[in-house]
């Protein structure tokens, strides 16, 4: 009630001081106040919410719900989010709401929008002790408050299709086609890497590869982010211009494709941030207006937090925005230290700029990564100078492979061989940096 009253008071004061600098500060405080209201309201759960029927001690239940997301198949289990509808506990049946992470310990063919009934052990997620990044808080940021574990011998009953978003249905079908192409034309390891880099699904990566990317500080290339979105924007604009389309029409089509791609990859904070900023940038080009990168970043954060305020406490959200803030504010200062008479040469300028960006991000994220993951990777600066430019080629090959697999399947094996080679080279480069002396230190 206090925040609500204060917010209205700030609105009135902002109107009074509309043409003064004080108005900007009042609006900033107003935004924070509204954010506090939204966050506080997000903690209020209905009495029928699934979290009110769960505890840390697993209990056998029969749960009915609709698959709410794209299922992921790992080495040991199939996982998906279930929008709960009905819970049978003991001899009682309850109508419930809320999202549950379901894990079926076997390969299971299941798709978005299916209504199912499954019997398993329901419990609250534990915090976890591997690092300071809480798995429970990670799930909470996705509005998931319970985990249902279904053993390999328990069947799942399918009740047909429930209510599903048509756009999500189309996006997930295309995602399934893309995954099918990767695993049809590539060995399992390269296919798993492509599904991580292009589609944001890291469930098929081996523990060795995950550790390799973490130790060299290149794990960010596995999370769909600004780099991926930038490559897609560049590729789409190039393709549409080659078809003779007008520039402003290109921007509209690219914006629509980016929104679709965000849904395709699960709408993670890094994807939303990159998509919003790309849309603002393209919108500026469309309207022939100059775009302020700091304002764009703030707007992207605002959009994400309006959609889900819990992302404020999500580690991926913090890393995503801190990396860009590091480039905006630290990069120019580091670059200024290296300006010399040779800077006029393009190759020297490229080396200095690449090193400055890589170092600025490492300095900006180093402390938080050391705190949460207990690792310091000095090799990150050098590794990213090589990996980041090269990953643009990998992303392009992954997109081309999917397009040829859909449109020109007869020549797809030729592109798959090239795509496989780029991934083999990528892993070789990362292994090289990982084996350098003092490449990383565990705390």
Rosetta blueprint (number, residue, H / E / L):
1 X L
2 X H
3 X H
4 X H
5 X H
6 X H
7 X H
8 X H
9 X H
10 X H
11 X H
12 X H
13 X H
14 X H
15 X H
16 X H
17 X L
18 X L
19 X L
20 X L
21 X L
22 X H
23 X H
24 X H
25 X H
26 X H
27 X H
28 X H
29 X H
30 X H
31 X H
32 X H
33 X H
34 X H
35 X H
36 X H
37 X H
38 X H
39 X H
40 X H
41 X H
42 X H
43 X L
44 X L
45 X L
46 X L
47 X L
48 X L
49 X E
50 X H
51 X H
52 X H
53 X H
54 X L
55 X L
56 X L
57 X L
58 X L
59 X E
60 X E
61 X E
62 X E
63 X E
64 X E
65 X E
66 X E
67 X E
68 X L
69 X L
70 X L
71 X L
72 X E
73 X E
74 X L
75 X L
76 X L
77 X L
78 X E
79 X E
80 X E
81 X E
82 X E
83 X E
84 X E
85 X E
86 X E
87 X E
88 X E
89 X E
90 X L
91 X L
92 X E
93 X E
94 X E
95 X E
96 X L
97 X E
98 X L
99 X E
100 X E
101 X E
102 X E
103 X E
104 X E
105 X L
106 X L
107 X L
108 X L
109 X L
110 X L
111 X L
112 X L
113 X L
114 X E
115 X E
116 X E
117 X E
118 X E
119 X E
120 X E
121 X E
122 X E
123 X E
124 X L
125 X L
126 X L
127 X L
128 X L
129 X L
130 X L
131 X L
132 X L
133 X L
134 X L
135 X H
136 X H
137 X H
138 X H
139 X H
140 X H
141 X L
142 X L
143 X L
144 X E
145 X E
146 X E
147 X E
148 X E
149 X E
150 X E
151 X L
152 X L
153 X L
154 X L
155 X L
156 X E
157 X E
158 X E
159 X E
160 X E
161 X E
162 X L
163 X L
164 X L
165 X L
166 X H
167 X H
168 X H
169 X H
170 X H
171 X H
172 X H
173 X H
174 X H
175 X H
176 X H
177 X H
178 X H
179 X H
180 X H
181 X H
182 X H
183 X H
184 X H
185 X H
186 X L
187 X L
188 X H
189 X H
190 X H
191 X H
192 X H
193 X H
194 X H
195 X H
196 X H
197 X H
198 X H
199 X H
200 X L
201 X L
202 X L
203 X L
204 X L
205 X L
206 X L
207 X H
208 X H
209 X H
210 X H
211 X H
212 X H
213 X H
214 X H
215 X H
216 X L
217 X L
218 X L
219 X H
220 X H
221 X H
222 X H
223 X L
224 X L
225 X L
226 X H
227 X H
228 X H
229 X H
230 X H
231 X H
232 X H
233 X H
234 X H
235 X H
236 X H
237 X H
238 X H
239 X H
240 X H
241 X H
242 X H
243 X L
244 X L
245 X L
246 X L
247 X H
248 X H
249 X H
250 X H
251 X H
252 X H
253 X H
254 X H
255 X H
256 X H
257 X H
258 X H
259 X H
260 X H
261 X H
262 X H
263 X H
264 X H
265 X L
266 X L
267 X L
268 X L
269 X H
270 X H
271 X H
272 X H
273 X H
274 X H
275 X H
276 X H
277 X H
278 X H
279 X H
280 X H
281 X H
282 X H
283 X H
284 X H
285 X H
286 X H
287 X H
288 X L
289 X L
290 X L
291 X L
292 X L
293 X H
294 X H
295 X H
296 X H
297 X H
298 X H
299 X H
300 X H
301 X H
302 X H
303 X H
304 X H
305 X H
306 X H
307 X H
308 X L
309 X H
310 X H
311 X H
312 X H
313 X H
314 X L
315 X H
316 X H
317 X H
318 X H
319 X H
320 X H
321 X H
322 X H
323 X H
324 X H
325 X H
326 X H
327 X H
328 X H
329 X H
330 X L
331 X H
332 X H
333 X H
334 X H
335 X H
336 X H
337 X H
338 X L
339 X L
340 X L
341 X H
342 X H
343 X H
344 X H
345 X L
346 X H
347 X H
348 X H
349 X H
350 X H
351 X H
352 X H
353 X H
354 X H
355 X H
356 X H
357 X H
358 X H
359 X H
360 X H
361 X H
362 X H
363 X H
364 X H
365 X H
366 X H
367 X H
368 X H
369 X H
370 X H
371 X H
372 X H
373 X H
374 X L
375 X E
376 X E
377 X L
378 X L
379 X L
380 X H
381 X H
382 X H
383 X H
384 X H
385 X H
386 X H
387 X H
388 X H
389 X H
390 X H
391 X H
392 X H
393 X H
394 X H
395 X H
396 X H
397 X H
398 X H
399 X H
400 X H
401 X H
402 X H
403 X H
404 X H
405 X H
406 X H
407 X H
408 X L
409 X L
410 X L
411 X L
412 X H
413 X H
414 X H
415 X H
416 X H
417 X H
418 X H
419 X H
420 X H
421 X H
422 X H
423 X H
424 X H
425 X H
426 X H
427 X H
428 X H
429 X H
430 X H
431 X H
432 X H
433 X H
434 X H
435 X L
436 X L
437 X L
438 X L
439 X L
440 X L
441 X E
442 X E
443 X L
